[in-house]
Amino acid sequence: MGTPTQIADTPPPAQQRTTEKRAARGATRPGDRVFLGLSRGSGILLLVIMAAIAVFLTYRASLAISKDEGNFLTTFQWDTGLVPPKFGIAVLAFGTVVSSIVAMVIAVPVAVAIALFLTHYAPRRLRGPIAYVIDLLAAVPSIVYGLWGALVLVPHMNGLFGWLNDYLGWTGVFSWEGGAPRSMLTVGILLAIMILPIITNVSREVFRQVPQMHEEAALALGATRWEVIRMAVIPFGRSGVISASMLGLGRALGETMAVATVLSPTFDIQASLLDPGGGTFAQNIAGKFGEATEFGRDALIASGLVLFVITLLVNGAARAIIARRKEYSGANA
């Protein structure tokens, strides 16, 4: 134990930590300072770009909406060539959300199951080839998916549509009157195939990061392989699976050429997922932008602004969900 003089000369812990931080800051090498500046500048630049995009979309959208004769949010019509023009996004918003939900309902369970199979069930000699094929699917351009959907998927959907109409047609959601199967369900299935590799790859990498001691502890307690997955693997990787799902949802919301190739666009909302018709934001912009007038392009930009906001809200919701599950992150393992 020190003398009273030594005790009096000892700085308090908070002051000592501050002194150590200042010393460390002063001892930082030039390369660290350059890297810190570049990293900070990159983050600021990203925010500036996002703000610039938002300002541009808002300005051009305001020019169109101010001259819209109809209600921009509820009108079931898109006639920018009329005098005065009348257009709205009700059909586009409905089609975008419904097709993305259908894709997520199909893709997420299948992707998680594939990721679990590759990390915990598949023999080692099969993991590499299957993972390689999934990586290739993620690299296929969307127009190729669209051509495959139009030439292969659509002609083979009649049997599925007929079966759904026979057994679930009473719900109204799966009733079918025999038209061409270029409907929201077909679009949702195609989008599910497109986002499946993204969700699978990210989920697989997350499941591979599960601490080995967690699984060994569950096995030591007598858990079966499925119980290990349910109690140790899935809780640990839940936030990662949510992030992977949001990445897939982002692609589904903004997919353009594949949807435009498969869907028969009409500006009406069908109660049944099997009836042809409907539309999405991206498909409508791609289909009408080339022949649109200056005002028509402003109207399309206004619909793009809504898609931009929807994407931001989806990502914000995902971040909030992940933040509430920090106890399952790898940092806290």
N, C-alpha and C positions, 0 to 999 in steps of 0.2 A: 504494500500500500504506500502511495507516494506521500511526500510531505505536503503541508497546506500550500506552500508556494508552488509546487509542481502541479497540484490540483487546480490552483487558480490560473496557472498559465496554460492549462489544457483547453483548447477551444471546444465549444459545445458540438455535439455530433452533426447537427444541421450545417453549421458553419464549416466544419471539417469536410463534409461531403461537397459543399459548394466549392471549396478550395481545390478539392481533388478533381472536380469536373472542369474547373477553369484550367488547371494544369494539363489535364488530358486534352482539352480543346486546343491549348497552346502547343501541345506536342503533336497535333495531328499533322500527318505528312501532306505535302502539296497534292499528291495523287488522290488522297481521300477527300480533300476539299474540292478538287475538280469533279470527282464522281458525285459528291453531294450536290454540287451546283447543277450538274447535268440531270441528276435524278429529280431534283426539285423543279428545274426548268421544264422537264418533260411532263411532270404532273400539272404544272400551271398551263403549259401549252395545250394539253388535253382539255382542260376546263375551258380555255379560250375557244378552242375549236367547237366544243359542244355548245357554248354560248352563241357563237357565230351562226351555227346551224339553226339553233332555236330562233334567233333574231330574224334570219333570212326567211325561214318558214312562216313565222308569225306575220312578218310584213307582207309577203306575197299572199298569204291566206286572207289577211284583212282586206286586201284589195278586191278579192273575189266575193267574200262573204258579205261585204257591205252592199253589193249589187244583187245579191241572191233574193229572188222573189219568194222562195219557199223557206222552210225552216231547215237550216243546215244539218241539224241533228236528227230530225224525224221524217224528212221528205223521202218518199219512195220513188225517186225520179232523178235522172241525170241528163238534163238538157241544157247545156251551157250555150247552145247556139240560139236559143229563143230570145225574144225581146219582150219583156225582160227575162233574163235567164232564171231557171228554176232547177236546183239540184240539192241533193242531200246524201248523207252517208249512212242512213239507217240500214240499208241492205248490205252495204260493204262491211259495216261494223259487225253485224250479225254473222255474215258469212265467214269473216276472218276469225272471230272468236269460236264459232261452232266447229269449223274445220280444224282449228288448232287444238280444241278440247278433244275431239275425236282422235286426232293423232297422238296426243299425250296419253289418253286412256289405253290405246293399243300399244304404244311404243315403250312406255316407262316400265310396266311389269315385265315385258319380254326382254328389254335391255338389262334390267337388274338380274333377271334369271340367267341370262347369258353370262353376265359378269361373274356371278356367283359360281356358275358351272366352270368357267375358265380358271378361277382362282382356287376352288375347293373340291371340285369333283373330276375334272377332265384329267386324263393321263398326261404326263409331261410331253409325250411325243405328239399329242394333238393340240396342245395349247398354242404353240407357235404358229402352225398353219391356220388355225381358226382365227387367231388374233390378226394374222396377216390379211386374211380375206376381209375381215371387218374394217381394217385400215384402208383397204382398197375401196370398199363401199363408201367410206367417208370422202374419198377423193373424186368420186364420179360427179361430173358437172350436172347441174339441175336440168338442163335441157335434155340430157340423155335420159334422166328419169322421166321427164315429161313425154318424150317419144316412146319410151317403153310403156308408160302408163296408157297412152292413147292407142298404141298398136297391139299391146298384149293384155294389159290389166282390164281395160274397159270391155273388150269383147268377152272376157271370161267372168264378168261380174253378174251376168244374168242369172246363173244358178244360185249364187248367194242371195241376190235380191229376191228371187222367187221363194227361197227357203225362209228368209226373214219375213216376207209378206204372209206366207202360209201360217207361221207359228207366232209371229209377233205383230202382225199387221193390225190387230185389234187395238194396239196402243196408239196408233196414229203416227207415231214417230217412224215406224218401219213399214208403213203401207206403201204399196207400189202399184201403179196403174199400167205398167208395161212400157214406159218410155225408155229412151236411151239411158244407160246407167252412168251418165255424166253428171253426177250429183255430189253433194257435200260428203256423203259417206265415201265415195270413190276418192275424192280429194283427200279426205282424212287418212284413208289407208295408204295412199301414195306418200303423203307427208310423214306418216309413221315410219315407212320404209326408209325415207330420207334421213330422218333424225335418229333412227335406231343406232347407227354406228357412233354418233357423237356421244349419246348417253351411255352406250356400252363401254366405250374406251375410257371415259372419265370415271365411271363407276368401277371399272376393273382396276384402275390405278389406285383409287381410294381404298378398295378392299384389300389390295396388296400391302397397304401401309398399316393394317391392323397389327398392333404389337403381338408378337408371338406368345408372350407371357399370358395375355388375355385368353387366347385359345387354349393354351396348355393348362391354365388354371381351370377352365370349364371342363376340359377332358378329365382332369384329375378328380373333379367332383362327380364324375360319372355321366356327364352330358353326352348325348349322341351328336353326330356331326351336324344335324339340322338344329339341334338345341344350341350348339356352339355358334352357328350362324345367326340364330335368332337372338341370342343373349349377348354375344360379343361382337360379331362382325357388323351386323346391320345397325345397331346403336352407334357404333364408332363411325361408320361411314354414312350416316343419315344426312348430315349436312352436305357431304360431298355429292350424294345422289341428288339432293335438291338443287345444288349448283349445276350438275350435269343436266337435270331436267329443264332448268331455266335456259341453258344454252340451246338445248333442242327446241324449246318453245320459241326462243328468239328467231331461230331459222324458220320454224313453221309459220310464225306471224308474218315474216317478210318474204316468204317464198313467192316467186313471180312466174318464171317461165313454165315450171312444171304444172302449176295450177292453171295458167292460161291455156296450156295444151290439152288438159283433161276436162276442164269444166265448161259447160254451156252457159255463159253468163246471161242472166236476165235480172232486171231490177224489180224483183219481188222476193218475198220471204216464204219459203215452203215449210209447212208444218212437218213434213216427212223428210227424213234424211236421204230417202231413195229417189225422190222426184228431182228431175233435172232443173237447174236454175240456181240463182244466187250469184254471189260475187265476193271478191276480197279486195282490200285496198291495193295491194301490190299488183294483182291481176288487172284491176281497172286502170291503174296508172300505166302499166305496160301496154295495154290494149288501146288506149285512147290518146296517149301522149304524142305519138307521131303525127296524127291528123288534127290535133287540137289547135285552136287559135291562141293568141296571147292570153285572152281572158280564160279560155278553157284550161290552159296550163296552170294559171293561178288557182283555178278551182281544184285541179289535181294536186297541186302543192298543198292546198288546204286539207285535202284528205290525207296527204302524206304527213302533215303536222299531227293529225289525230293518231295515226299509226306510231309516230314518234313518241307521243305522250303515252300511249298504251304500252309501248316497249319500256319506257322509263318506269312506269308504274309496276310492271311485272318484275323488273330487276330490283326495284326498291322493296317490293314485297318479299322477294327471295332473300335479299340481304337481311331484312327484319327477321325472317324465319330462321336463317342461319345464326344470327346474333343471339337468338333465344336458346340455341342449342350448342353453346360454346363448351358445355361440359363434355361433349362427345368429340371435340376436336383433338387432333393429334398432339397439340401443344400441352394438353391437359391429361394425356394418357399416362 
